[in-house]
Amino acid sequence: MDETRSSHFERRDAARNMKRFYRLTITRDLFGTVLLIREWGRIGVSCQRRCEEKTDAAEALRAAARLTAQKLRRGYAPVAG
């Protein structure tokens, strides 16, 4: 895995004043460790962040796919770009 992969999702509901985002990024650190970085929070406000070390890129992709499915079930929509 030579490049960084990222997915961005948003959930908006004007009636509930809800504007949330969720971002998944798979990358490597300076030592070559594969990281799955999860960021979430309200759009326009500083976010929370969690970095998880994975044994390889395949494990990170499986974890990202599981989290993506979970967010789609909860009403988040993918954002292009």
C-alpha positions in Angstrom: 0.0 0.0 0.0 1.8 3.1 -1.2 -1.0 5.7 -1.1 -3.4 6.9 1.5 -7.0 5.9 1.2 -9.8 8.0 2.7 -13.6 7.9 2.9 -15.8 10.8 4.1 -19.4 10.5 5.2 -22.0 13.1 6.4 -25.3 12.9 8.1 -27.5 16.0 8.0 -31.0 16.5 9.5 -32.2 20.1 9.6 -35.2 19.3 11.7 -32.9 17.9 14.5 -30.1 20.5 13.8 -27.8 17.6 13.0 -24.7 18.1 11.0 -22.2 15.3 11.6 -19.3 13.8 9.7 -17.2 10.6 9.9 -13.9 10.1 8.1 -11.9 6.9 7.7 -8.3 7.0 6.5 -5.8 4.2 5.9 -2.2 5.2 5.8 1.3 4.3 7.0 3.3 6.1 9.7 7.0 6.9 9.4 7.9 3.4 10.6 5.7 1.6 8.0 3.0 0.6 10.4 -0.5 0.5 8.8 -2.9 2.9 10.6 -6.7 3.1 10.4 -7.5 6.7 11.5 -11.1 7.5 12.4 -12.3 11.0 12.8 -15.8 12.1 13.7 -17.8 15.1 15.1 -20.0 18.0 14.2 -19.3 19.7 10.9 -17.3 22.9 11.4 -16.2 22.0 14.9 -13.0 20.3 16.0 -13.3 16.6 15.9 -12.5 13.5 17.9 -9.8 11.2 16.5 -8.7 7.6 17.1 -5.7 5.8 15.5 -5.6 2.0 15.4 -2.5 0.0 14.4 -3.3 -2.9 12.0 -1.1 -5.8 11.1 -1.4 -5.2 7.4 -3.4 -3.3 4.7 -5.9 -6.1 4.2 -6.9 -6.0 7.9 -7.2 -2.3 7.8 -9.5 -2.5 4.7 -11.7 -5.1 6.3 -12.1 -2.9 9.4 -12.8 0.1 7.2 -15.4 -1.9 5.3 -17.1 -3.0 8.5 -17.2 0.6 9.8 -18.5 1.9 6.5 -21.4 -0.5 6.5 -22.2 0.5 10.0 -22.3 4.2 9.2 -24.4 3.6 6.1 -26.9 1.7 8.2 -27.1 4.7 10.6 -27.9 7.1 7.8 -24.6 8.6 6.8 -24.1 9.3 3.1 -20.7 9.2 1.3 -19.4 12.5 0.2 -17.4 12.7 -3.0 -14.1 14.5 -3.2 
